Amino acid sequence: MSGYENGFACTAGAQDFTATAHRYGKGRRTVTVKGTCQCRTPGFELKLVPASPPIVKVPEELRLDLKEVPPNDTVAQVITPTDVEGEFEVDDEVERVFINNRNITVLVKEG
């Protein structure tokens, strides 16, 4: 299935995502990243996955990719809001999330 002009079938921007840090026992810290993308058909599954690390490590940044899994069936071409969420264990230095394949930066808020 071909995507939009950027090669993706779902669109999103920084305003469509939040990143919230949570602290658990023994100093463990996680960041929950949530977003809503506009997909060109219903039935897409979206996943946030770790991205390849940059050549120079950026300790204050959690790098992710947004993956699209298209529907298996033929569906109507209707713009559909589609949610995505992921939780990632991070170091204390992480203060922003960078969705690498979409060039989206989201600041992490403490929860």
N, C-alpha and C positions, 0 to 999 in steps of 0.2 A: 504494500500500500504506500503510495507516494505521500509525502508530507507537504507542508506549506513550503514557501520559498526558502526557508532555512533548513529544510530536510526533516522537520518534525511535524507530527500530526496534532500535537497539543502545544498550546502557547501558554506562557506564564512570564511574569516579571517579578522583581523583588517585592513589590507591594502584595503579591499573592502568597508570600511565605512568612512564617514566624519561626524563630529558634529560641527555645527556652531551656536553660540549664537547670538541673536538679542535683542536689548533693545527697548522697546516701551514706550509710555507715562506713567506717574505716576510710573516709576521704574519697570514696568513689564519686565521680561526677559524670553525668550523662547530659546529652543535649537531644531534645526532642524537636525534630524539624517537621512542620506541618505546612501543607500548601494546597491550593486549589488551582488546577489548570483548566483551560478551555480546550477540550478535545473536539475534533470535527465530527465524531460519531460517538454514540454511547458504546459501552463495552470495553473501553480501554482500561488496562490495569497499569498503574504507574508505580515505580519503585525508586527509592533513593538508595544508591549504593556507593561505597567508597570509590573515589576516583584515583587514577594513577597519581603517585606523588610528584610534585614539581621537582625540577633539577636541584633547586635550592629550597630546602625545607623551610616552611613558614609555620613556626610553632603556634602562632595565635589563630591559625585557620584550620577549620575542618573542611576538607575538599570532598565533594560528592558529585555524582552524575545522576541525572534524572533519566531513567530508562522507561521507554514506552513498550507495552506489550499489547499489540492490536487484538481486537476481537476475532474470534474464530469464524463467526457467522457473518453473513451479509447483513448490514444494518443501514438504516436511513442516515443520510447526511444531515445531522442535526447537531449544532454546537451544544456540547454537554459539559457542564462543570464536573470535574473529576478530582477527587481528593487523593492526596498522597501523604504518607507519614512514615517517619523512621526515627529510631532512637539509637544513639551512638555513644559509646563510652569515650570520653575525651580527657585530656590533661587540663590542669588548672589554667594554662596559658590561653586556651581557646576562647576567643572573643567574637569570632564571626564564622559564618558558614559560607563557603564559595561553591556554588553549583557550576562546576567547571564547563560542562557541555552546553550550558545556557548563558554563561557569563552573568550570573546572578549572585549578588552578595547580600547576606542578611546578617544583621548584628544579633548577637546572642544576648538575651535578657535573662537575668537570674529569676528563677521561679519560686 
